[in-house]
Amino acid sequence: MKAVIAVAFVGIVASLASAMFFLLRDRGATDRTVNALTVRVGLSVALLLFIWFGYWMGWIEPRRPF
């Protein structure tokens, strides 16, 4: 479970970095920045839904305070 979340988080950060690279390199001439940000939003929503589903299925337990 932790590995899936970590891989998704790395994908989100990589997509954000590629969007910044395309923004600086293309200067708005292409749609690559928008596509990279769309991928980032899609991955973020998918990660949120996966975490919610894991909690609902009982795979993820909340931590209890001391």
C-alpha positions as a Markdown table, in Angstrom:
| # | Residue | x | y | z |
|---|---|---|---|---|
| 1 | Met | 0.0 | 0.0 | 0.0 |
| 2 | Lys | 2.8 | 2.4 | 0.9 |
| 3 | Ala | 4.6 | 1.6 | -2.3 |
| 4 | Val | 1.6 | 2.5 | -4.4 |
| 5 | Ile | 1.1 | 5.8 | -2.7 |
| 6 | Ala | 4.8 | 6.6 | -3.0 |
| 7 | Val | 4.9 | 5.8 | -6.7 |
| 8 | Ala | 1.8 | 7.9 | -7.3 |
| 9 | Phe | 3.3 | 10.8 | -5.4 |
| 10 | Val | 6.6 | 10.6 | -7.4 |
| 11 | Gly | 4.5 | 10.6 | -10.6 |
| 12 | Ile | 2.6 | 13.7 | -9.4 |
| 13 | Val | 5.9 | 15.5 | -8.7 |
| 14 | Ala | 7.4 | 14.4 | -12.0 |
| 15 | Ser | 4.4 | 15.6 | -13.9 |
| 16 | Leu | 4.6 | 19.0 | -12.1 |
| 17 | Ala | 8.3 | 19.2 | -12.9 |
| 18 | Ser | 7.7 | 18.4 | -16.6 |
| 19 | Ala | 5.0 | 21.0 | -16.8 |
| 20 | Met | 7.4 | 23.6 | -15.4 |
| 21 | Phe | 10.0 | 22.5 | -18.0 |
| 22 | Phe | 7.6 | 22.8 | -20.8 |
| 23 | Leu | 6.3 | 26.2 | -19.6 |
| 24 | Leu | 9.9 | 27.6 | -19.6 |
| 25 | Arg | 11.0 | 25.9 | -22.8 |
| 26 | Asp | 7.9 | 26.3 | -25.1 |
| 27 | Arg | 6.8 | 29.7 | -23.8 |
| 28 | Gly | 3.1 | 28.8 | -24.4 |
| 29 | Ala | 3.5 | 27.8 | -28.0 |
| 30 | Thr | 2.3 | 24.2 | -27.5 |
| 31 | Asp | -0.2 | 22.4 | -25.3 |
| 32 | Arg | 2.4 | 20.3 | -23.5 |
| 33 | Thr | 2.2 | 22.3 | -20.3 |
| 34 | Val | -1.6 | 21.9 | -20.2 |
| 35 | Asn | -1.3 | 18.2 | -20.9 |
| 36 | Ala | 1.3 | 17.7 | -18.1 |
| 37 | Leu | -0.9 | 19.6 | -15.6 |
| 38 | Thr | -3.9 | 17.5 | -16.7 |
| 39 | Val | -1.9 | 14.4 | -16.0 |
| 40 | Arg | -1.0 | 15.8 | -12.6 |
| 41 | Val | -4.6 | 16.5 | -11.6 |
| 42 | Gly | -5.7 | 13.1 | -12.9 |
| 43 | Leu | -3.0 | 11.4 | -10.8 |
| 44 | Ser | -3.9 | 13.4 | -7.7 |
| 45 | Val | -7.6 | 12.6 | -8.0 |
| 46 | Ala | -6.8 | 8.9 | -8.6 |
| 47 | Leu | -4.5 | 8.9 | -5.5 |
| 48 | Leu | -7.2 | 10.5 | -3.4 |
| 49 | Leu | -9.8 | 8.0 | -4.6 |
| 50 | Phe | -7.4 | 5.1 | -4.0 |
| 51 | Ile | -6.6 | 6.2 | -0.4 |
| 52 | Trp | -10.4 | 6.7 | 0.2 |
| 53 | Phe | -11.1 | 3.2 | -1.2 |
| 54 | Gly | -8.3 | 1.7 | 0.9 |
| 55 | Tyr | -9.7 | 3.2 | 4.0 |
| 56 | Trp | -13.2 | 2.1 | 3.1 |
| 57 | Met | -12.0 | -1.5 | 2.5 |
| 58 | Gly | -10.1 | -1.5 | 5.8 |
| 59 | Trp | -6.6 | -1.7 | 4.2 |
| 60 | Ile | -5.7 | 1.7 | 5.7 |
| 61 | Glu | -6.2 | 2.3 | 9.4 |
| 62 | Pro | -6.0 | 5.7 | 10.9 |
| 63 | Arg | -3.4 | 6.2 | 13.6 |
| 64 | Arg | -4.7 | 6.6 | 17.1 |
| 65 | Pro | -3.2 | 9.3 | 19.4 |
| 66 | Phe | -1.3 | 8.2 | 22.4 |
